[in-house]
Amino acid sequence: MALLRSSPASLALRTQPKVPIASRRPFSSSRAHRGYDDTVQNLRIGKHTRVIYQGFTGRVATGNAKDSLAYGTNIVGGVTPGKEGEHLGLPLLPNLRKAKEQLKPDATAVFV
């Protein structure tokens, strides 16, 4: 029969008393948020948000971009290292620096 060994750190975690979540000190002084609906307005995203795709010409990114365009997302272009031109009728740039300068995005989607 083999014995399982625990590291000192894992033993320390198991021996600390449990503190109820309600009595823990918050990391922020702002009011407590209960869920997604309370925080989504902080993102300030919408139809006006300019989105670029990194890894734009990949299979998964292409499929997602097609769906997002059909949904109405404002995709302004994408990046694939070493490639330049057009993809899905949108600008395709070889690096993020050029994309940032030329397309002026507000958000990015990354596909690896």
N, C-alpha and C positions, 0 to 999 in steps of 0.2 A: 504494500500500500504506500503510495507516494504522499508526502506531506506538501501542502501548498504553503508557500511562504508569502507573507505580505510585506510590502515596503513600509518603512517608518511613516511615510507621508499618508499612506492609505489607512494605517492604524490610527493616526491622529485624526483623520477625517471621521472615522467611525466612533471615536471616543468623545468628540465634541458634543455638547448638549444641543438639541434641536431648538431653534428659535422660531416662533411662529412668524409667518410672513408679515402679518399686520404690525408686529412690533419692531421690525427691522427698520433701520434708518435709511431713508431714500437717498439715492445718489444725486438727486436734483431737488431744487427748492420749488420747482414748478408743480402745479397740481397733478395729482395722480391720474393716469390714463388707464382706462379699463379695457380698451380693445381697439381694433383697427379703425372703426368709425370715429373714434376720438382723435386719432393721429393722422389719418389720411389727408386732411386739409393742410398739414404741415409740408407735404410733398409739393404742393402747388404745381401739379402736373395736369395736363389736359390736352385739348386739341391743338393748342398753341405751342406745346413742347416740341422742340426740334430734337429728333433722335437719330443717332448714327449707330450702325452695327459694326462691331469688330469681329472679324472672321466672316465677313459678309458673303463670300462666295461658297462657303461650305454648305453641305446638304441640309443640315439642321437649321442653320441661319437663313438659308434661302426659303425653306418652307415656312419658318416662323415669320419672315419678312412679308411673304405673300399673304399670309393670314392677317398679319398686323395692318398691312396696307388696305386689305378688304374691310377691316374693322374701322379704319379711319385714322390710324396712327400717322403722325406727321414724320415719316422717315425721310431724312434729307440726303442720305448717302451711306457709304460704308467704307471699311478699311479691310484690305487683305494684303499682308506683306508681299512686296515685290510685284503686285499687280496694279494696273492703272487702266482707267477707261470708264466703262459703264456696265452696270449689272441691274437687272429688273427695271431698266429705264432710269436709274439713279446713278449719280457719280460714284465711282470706285477709286479710292486713293490708296497709295502704297504704304502710308504710315499715318499714325495718329496726329502727329504734329501738323501735317498738311491738311488733314481733315478738320482739325480744330480751327486752323486759320481760315480755310476756305468755306466751310459749312457752318461754322459757329453754332455747334450743338448745345443743347441744354442737358441732354441725358445720353447715355450710351447703353447698348445691350452687348454683352460679351458672349461669344460662342467659341469654344475651343474644340 
